[in-house]
Amino acid sequence: MERSDHVLAPYKPRLRNAAAKALRKRGVKLRLGSTVAAVEPDAVVLADGSRLPSDLTVWALGVTAPQQVSDWGLPQGKGGRITLTAALNVPEHPEIFVAGDLSGPPAPQPQLAQPAIQMGEHVGKQIAAALRGRPLRPFSYHDPGIMATVGKAQAVLQLPSGLTVHGLPAWLVWIFIHVTYLLGGRNRASVLLNFFWRYAGPRRSATSVSQ
């Protein structure tokens, strides 16, 4: 179920259509443009009043700040994000920096791994600069592109240049990038071996992975 009229709304239409086609091919029934009003133990209730019986409901609404964040006394914006300056610190408390899903800079960033990683690196540099009495610098996000996998040998990739790739080539790129970010050569080799054994070994699994 998706409130938007498309799956993977941030992607270009070509990739949205490819992802939807891959999901339907795997037997997934898509309910696009549907808003959930309530989740009950045995059903999902839509905004139009209809009920969908469900033994197991997987809910992926998005990222919001934990309730205890409001107890900190810091200004909050949409989704409970802490309102920040361009340098990722709190206006009334410049000694407090926030990175990742809780950050609410003037130019909001998607709540994904890459923005959080780059924010963390930026905050570290700003703290070091502040200790030396140097001025703080605004955060600038470098967009490396976005990608998602919708099953075995099926993924979508969109680069800032406008290049789009889907299918097996994008899936292989997705595997390579995720393995690259692991720490240590032994971990990379182990994960890569287990991954391909899972999908190409004699006992193939019907499970599909999405990210």
RAMOQUI-V198115 format. One record per backbone hydrogen bond with DSSP energy under -0.5 kcal/mol. NH is the residue of the N-H (numbers start at 0). CO is the residue of the C=O. Records with the same first field share a line. If there is no record, write none. Layout:
NH: CO + CO
//
This chain:
1: 30
10: 7
14: 11
15: 11
16: 12
17: 13
18: 14
19: 15
20: 16
21: 17
22: 18
23: 19
24: 20
25: 21 + 22
26: 23
27: 22
29: 27
31: 29
32: 1 + 3
33: 1 + 30
36: 44
37: 44
39: 37 + 42
42: 39
43: 51
44: 37
45: 43 + 49
46: 34
48: 45
51: 43
52: 50
53: 41
57: 55
58: 56
59: 57
63: 61
64: 78
68: 65
69: 66
70: 67
71: 68
72: 69
76: 80
79: 76
80: 77
81: 101
82: 74
83: 103
84: 88
87: 84
89: 92 + 95
92: 89
95: 92
96: 94
97: 87
101: 98
102: 99
103: 81
107: 105
111: 109
115: 111
116: 112
117: 113
118: 114
119: 115
120: 116
121: 117
122: 118
123: 119
124: 120
125: 121
126: 122
127: 123
128: 124
129: 125
130: 126
131: 127 + 128
132: 129
133: 128
138: 85
142: 140
143: 141
145: 157
147: 155
149: 153
150: 153 + 208
153: 150
155: 147
156: 164
157: 145
158: 162
161: 158
164: 156
166: 154
170: 166
171: 167
172: 168
173: 169
174: 170
175: 171
176: 172
177: 173
178: 174
179: 175
180: 176
181: 178
187: 183
188: 184
189: 185
190: 186
191: 187
192: 188
193: 189
194: 190
195: 191
196: 192
197: 193
198: 194
199: 195
200: 196
203: 201
204: 197
210: 148
//
